[in-house]
Amino acid sequence: MMGRVKPENMNKPATPKQKLVLFKSTKLRWTQTDITMGDASEIIGTIKEGDPYHALSMIQKYFPDFTGNEFIPSSPMGEMKPDVKPEPEPEAKPDEAEASEPEIKTPMSTKKLDDILGMLNDTLVKEIKGEIETIAKGIAKKYSKPAKPTFPGPTGVDYIKPRVWDRVYAWMQCNNILLTGPAGCGKTLMCSELAKAQNLPYYALSCAGGMRYSQLIGAKELVVDADGNQVTKFVPSRFLEVIQEPGITLLDEVFAIDPDALQGLNGILDYGTRGIRTPDGNFIKVHPEHKLMAAANTNGRSVSRKYTAPQIQDASVLSRFLTVPMDYDLIVESKILVNAEIPEDARDKLANTVGTLRSTIKTHQIGVDIGTREITSAIRAYQALPDIDLAIEAAFLSKFSDAERAKLNM
């Protein structure tokens, strides 16, 4: 049962969307397996067709100990083996059969949707209708996380709140994601870990101040053709190349980009279009399995005590992202310190220093952050050269001016 899987894709790794459907049905961590697109399609198909015994035999290929106790309620299997046939059930009456089908509630009725669309202009209607089915399915199925983040490094502990991970993993399947928060709170690491969890290539584009449109998508250049003649040819950027393949791309410090240049990416960021026309007239489409993420210290329009949006961004750009705020997590930082392979006295001094600095920064409104990144940097510094005072100086105190250090009393 191949479904929509092309023959040449049967032995390729299953897509994140297939694994999400399997997880929802079986509550098994499919991201930890090497299931193929063909097997995933067959299991999903047999579940939908009400053939749990075939599905069970396929599932046990990857989870030998799975008995079916946690299987979908509509097809309970208990401890039955695939070759044991159940007693035939009496045929349900038409009304009963219809009542037994699980109801999937969409965000709004078709009539309400049509009423709303009737109030909008044609352009908006086209954009909304082009993606409403995808959005409705995403909300109705309530995507769940199939994997947990595990960050490499000296601590070996997770440092993203599980609920933030769940939210981003679910939403990124049908939306662009903007992560906002102070420096060193894990925005960049989250993006790379999401790529690992979905078995996707990861690309990061560090956005420089005043970045122009031609730097984002490419530009026309003078090149030599096969006949040795100089001709003008459009040369796409690396960003434009990678979005045509499966993967995850992070636009890091995205609001450093010139607002007009970033607005030029609206076609790529729009889930109804997901493409852009290049200067040579070609239309480049974003691959269906390519996810776009962005990271910034602010939401692109705000000013805080410590961070100011480098440039105020247009609302049309911001509306194409779902914003997920992030911050430092004291529980996670405690775990990092507890698991750090350093002596107890060094660990205690590091923890006390962080607490004192943050309290003083808040009291005197000093525009410096002591983040999770600085804590892990201090741990690594001590492990390389066991002198906790030098590690604290390099990771924390060097960030402050002389006037600010006088307020710290350290």
C-alpha positions in Angstrom: 0.0 0.0 0.0 2.1 2.9 -1.3 -0.5 5.7 -1.0 1.1 8.7 -2.5 4.7 7.6 -2.0 6.5 7.4 -5.3 8.4 4.1 -6.0 11.8 5.9 -5.9 11.0 7.3 -2.5 9.9 4.1 -0.8 13.2 3.4 0.9 13.9 7.0 1.9 13.5 8.1 5.5 10.0 8.9 6.5 9.0 12.6 6.6 8.4 14.5 9.8 4.7 14.7 8.9 4.5 10.9 8.6 6.2 10.4 12.0 3.8 12.9 13.6 0.8 11.0 12.3 2.3 7.7 13.5 3.1 9.2 16.9 -0.5 10.5 17.3 -1.8 7.0 16.5 0.6 4.8 18.5 2.3 7.1 21.1 5.6 5.6 20.0 8.8 7.7 19.4 9.1 7.2 15.7 11.9 9.8 15.4 14.2 7.4 17.1 13.7 4.8 14.3 14.9 4.6 10.7 11.4 3.9 9.4 11.1 4.4 5.6 8.5 6.4 3.7 7.1 3.2 2.3 6.6 1.5 5.7 5.2 4.6 7.3 2.6 5.0 4.4 1.6 1.3 4.8 1.1 1.5 8.6 -0.9 4.8 8.3 -3.0 3.2 5.5 -3.8 0.0 7.4 -4.8 2.0 10.5 -7.1 4.2 8.4 -8.7 1.1 6.8 -9.3 -0.5 10.1 -6.8 -3.4 9.7 -5.1 -3.2 13.1 -3.5 -6.7 12.8 -1.6 -5.9 9.7 -0.6 -2.5 11.3 0.6 -4.3 14.5 2.8 -6.6 12.5 4.4 -3.7 10.7 4.8 -1.7 14.0 6.5 -4.6 15.7 9.1 -4.5 12.9 10.4 -1.3 14.6 9.1 -1.9 18.1 9.3 -5.7 18.9 7.9 -5.2 22.4 4.8 -3.3 21.3 1.6 -5.2 22.1 -1.0 -2.6 21.0 -2.2 -1.7 24.5 -1.6 2.0 23.8 -2.9 1.8 20.2 -5.5 4.1 18.8 -8.9 3.8 20.6 -10.8 3.2 17.3 -8.8 0.0 16.7 -8.0 -1.6 20.2 -5.7 -4.6 19.9 -4.8 -5.5 23.5 -2.5 -8.5 23.7 -3.7 -10.1 20.4 -1.1 -11.4 17.9 -1.4 -10.6 14.2 -2.4 -14.1 13.3 -5.3 -14.3 15.9 -8.6 -13.3 14.3 -11.1 -11.6 16.6 -14.7 -12.6 17.0 -16.9 -11.0 14.3 -18.8 -8.0 15.6 -22.5 -7.5 14.8 -23.0 -5.3 11.9 -23.7 -1.7 13.0 -26.7 0.1 11.9 -26.1 3.1 9.6 -26.7 5.7 12.3 -24.5 3.8 14.8 -21.7 3.5 12.2 -21.8 7.2 11.6 -21.8 7.9 15.3 -18.7 5.7 15.8 -16.5 7.8 13.5 -14.3 10.1 15.5 -15.2 13.8 14.8 -12.4 16.1 13.8 -13.3 19.6 14.6 -11.9 22.3 12.3 -11.3 25.8 13.6 -14.5 27.2 12.1 -17.4 26.1 10.0 -17.3 26.5 6.2 -20.2 28.9 6.4 -18.4 31.1 8.9 -15.3 31.0 6.9 -17.1 32.1 3.7 -18.7 34.9 5.6 -15.4 36.2 6.8 -13.7 35.8 3.4 -16.6 37.8 1.9 -15.4 40.8 3.9 -11.9 40.7 2.6 -10.3 41.8 -0.6 -9.5 39.3 -3.4 -5.8 39.2 -2.7 -6.4 38.2 0.9 -9.0 35.7 0.0 -6.6 34.0 -2.5 -3.9 33.8 0.1 -6.1 32.5 2.9 -7.9 29.9 0.7 -4.5 28.7 -0.7 -3.4 27.6 2.8 -6.6 27.1 4.9 -6.7 23.3 4.4 -3.1 22.9 5.7 -3.8 25.2 8.7 -7.0 23.4 9.5 -5.4 20.0 9.4 -2.5 21.3 11.6 -4.9 22.6 14.3 -7.3 19.6 14.1 -4.5 17.0 14.6 -2.8 19.0 17.3 0.7 18.0 16.5 2.7 16.5 19.4 6.5 16.4 19.8 8.1 13.0 18.8 11.5 13.8 20.2 13.2 15.7 22.9 16.2 18.1 22.5 19.5 16.8 23.7 22.3 19.3 23.6 25.9 18.4 23.3 28.5 20.0 25.5 30.0 19.8 29.0 26.6 19.3 30.8 24.6 16.9 28.6 21.2 18.2 29.8 18.3 19.7 28.0 18.1 23.5 28.1 14.8 24.3 26.5 11.5 24.2 28.4 9.6 21.1 27.1 6.4 23.2 26.5 8.4 25.7 24.3 9.9 22.8 22.3 6.5 21.2 21.8 5.0 24.5 20.6 7.7 25.2 18.1 7.9 21.7 16.8 4.2 21.7 16.1 3.9 25.1 14.6 6.9 25.0 12.4 5.2 22.2 10.3 2.8 24.9 8.9 4.2 28.3 9.8 7.4 30.3 9.8 8.7 30.7 13.4 10.3 33.8 15.0 12.1 33.1 18.3 12.6 36.2 20.4 14.5 36.6 23.7 17.7 37.8 25.4 21.2 36.8 24.2 22.3 33.4 25.2 18.9 31.9 26.1 19.1 29.0 23.5 17.4 30.4 20.4 20.1 29.2 17.9 20.6 25.9 19.7 16.9 25.2 19.5 16.9 25.6 15.7 19.8 23.2 15.2 18.2 20.6 17.6 14.9 20.8 15.8 16.8 20.0 12.6 18.4 17.0 14.2 15.1 15.7 15.6 13.5 15.8 12.1 16.6 14.4 10.3 16.9 17.6 8.2 19.9 19.6 7.0 20.4 22.8 9.0 21.5 26.1 7.6 22.1 29.4 9.5 22.3 32.8 7.8 23.9 35.4 10.0 22.2 38.6 9.0 24.5 41.6 9.0 23.5 45.2 9.6 22.0 46.9 6.5 22.0 43.6 4.5 20.7 44.3 1.0 18.1 42.4 -1.1 20.8 41.2 -3.6 22.8 39.7 -0.7 19.8 37.7 0.3 18.7 36.2 -3.1 21.6 36.8 -5.4 22.5 39.3 -8.2 23.3 39.6 -11.8 27.1 39.1 -12.4 29.4 39.3 -15.4 30.5 35.7 -16.1 32.3 33.9 -19.0 30.2 31.4 -20.9 31.2 28.2 -22.6 32.3 30.1 -25.7 34.6 32.4 -23.7 32.2 35.4 -24.0 31.4 37.7 -21.2 27.7 37.6 -20.4 25.5 38.9 -17.6 23.9 36.1 -15.6 21.8 35.9 -12.5 23.8 34.1 -9.8 21.5 32.9 -6.9 22.6 33.2 -3.3 23.3 30.2 -1.1 20.0 31.0 0.7 18.0 30.8 -2.5 19.7 27.4 -3.3 19.1 25.7 0.0 15.4 26.6 0.4 14.7 24.5 -2.7 15.7 21.3 -0.8 14.4 19.8 2.5 15.9 21.4 5.5 15.7 24.1 8.2 17.1 27.6 7.6 17.6 30.1 10.5 17.8 33.8 9.7 19.8 34.8 12.8 19.5 38.4 14.0 16.9 38.8 11.2 16.0 42.4 12.0 19.5 43.6 11.2 18.4 43.2 7.5 17.3 46.4 5.8 13.5 46.5 6.2 12.9 47.0 2.4 15.2 44.0 1.7 13.4 41.8 4.2 10.0 42.9 2.8 11.3 41.6 -0.5 11.2 38.1 1.0 7.4 38.2 1.6 6.7 35.8 -1.2 9.1 33.2 0.3 7.7 33.8 3.8 4.0 33.6 2.6 2.6 30.1 3.0 0.2 30.7 0.2 3.0 31.5 -2.3 6.2 30.1 -0.8 8.2 31.4 -3.8 9.9 34.3 -5.4 10.5 35.6 -8.9 14.2 36.2 -9.6 15.6 39.1 -11.7 16.1 36.7 -14.6 12.4 35.9 -14.7 12.5 32.4 -13.1 10.1 31.5 -10.2 11.8 29.8 -7.3 9.6 27.7 -5.1 10.4 26.8 -1.5 10.6 23.0 -1.0 7.5 21.7 0.9 9.8 20.1 3.5 11.9 23.2 4.1 11.1 25.2 7.2 12.1 28.9 7.8 12.9 30.2 11.2 14.2 33.5 12.5 15.8 34.7 15.7 16.1 38.2 17.3 16.3 39.9 20.6 13.1 41.8 20.0 9.9 41.3 18.0 11.1 43.8 15.3 9.1 46.7 16.5 9.8 47.1 20.3 12.3 48.8 22.5 13.3 47.3 25.9 15.7 48.4 28.6 18.4 46.2 27.1 17.5 45.6 23.4 16.2 47.9 20.7 15.1 46.6 17.3 18.0 47.5 15.0 15.4 48.7 12.4 11.6 48.9 12.7 10.2 46.2 10.4 7.1 46.3 8.3 4.0 44.7 9.6 3.6 42.6 6.4 6.8 40.8 7.3 6.0 40.3 11.0 2.6 38.9 10.1 4.2 36.0 8.3 5.8 34.6 11.5 4.4 33.0 14.6 6.4 34.6 17.5 7.6 32.4 20.4 9.2 34.3 23.2 12.1 32.6 25.0 14.0 33.5 28.2 16.5 32.2 30.7 15.3 29.2 32.7 16.5 29.0 36.3 15.6 25.3 36.6 17.6 24.4 33.5 20.5 26.5 34.6 20.5 24.7 38.0 20.6 21.4 36.2 23.5 22.6 34.1 25.5 23.6 37.2 24.6 20.3 39.0 25.7 18.2 36.1 28.8 20.2 35.4 32.0 18.2 35.9 33.7 20.7 38.2 34.5 20.7 42.0 31.7 21.6 44.3 33.3 24.7 45.7 33.8 26.1 42.1 30.2 25.2 41.3 28.9 27.0 44.4 31.0 30.1 43.7 29.8 30.2 40.0 26.2 29.9 41.1 26.5 32.6 43.8 28.2 35.0 41.3 25.5 34.6 38.8 22.8 35.3 41.4 24.6 38.3 42.8 25.3 39.8 39.3 21.7 39.4 38.1 20.4 41.0 41.3 22.8 44.0 41.0 22.0 44.4 37.3 18.3 44.6 38.1 18.8 47.0 41.0 21.0 49.4 39.0 19.3 48.8 35.6 22.6 47.9 34.0 22.2 47.0 30.3 24.1 43.7 30.4 22.8 40.1 30.3 24.2 37.2 32.3 22.7 34.3 30.3 22.7 30.6 30.1 25.4 30.8 27.3 27.7 32.7 29.7 27.2 30.0 32.4 28.2 27.2 30.0 31.2 29.3 28.8 32.4 29.7 32.4 32.1 26.0 32.9 34.1 25.2 29.8 36.7 27.8 30.7 37.2 26.3 34.2 37.4 22.8 32.7 40.2 23.9 30.4 42.1 25.9 33.1 40.9 25.2 36.7 40.8 28.7 38.0 37.3 29.8 38.9 38.2 33.5 39.4 39.7 33.7 35.9 36.6 31.9 34.4 34.2 34.3 36.1 36.3 37.3 35.0 36.4 36.1 31.3 32.7 34.9 31.1 30.9 37.6 33.2 32.9 40.6 34.6 34.6 41.5 31.3 31.2 42.6 29.9 31.0 45.5 32.3 32.5 49.0 32.1 34.6 50.4 34.9 31.6 52.5 36.1 29.3 49.5 36.1 31.9 47.3 37.9 32.0 49.9 40.7 28.3 49.3 41.2 28.8 45.5 41.3 31.2 45.8 44.2 33.1 42.8 42.9 
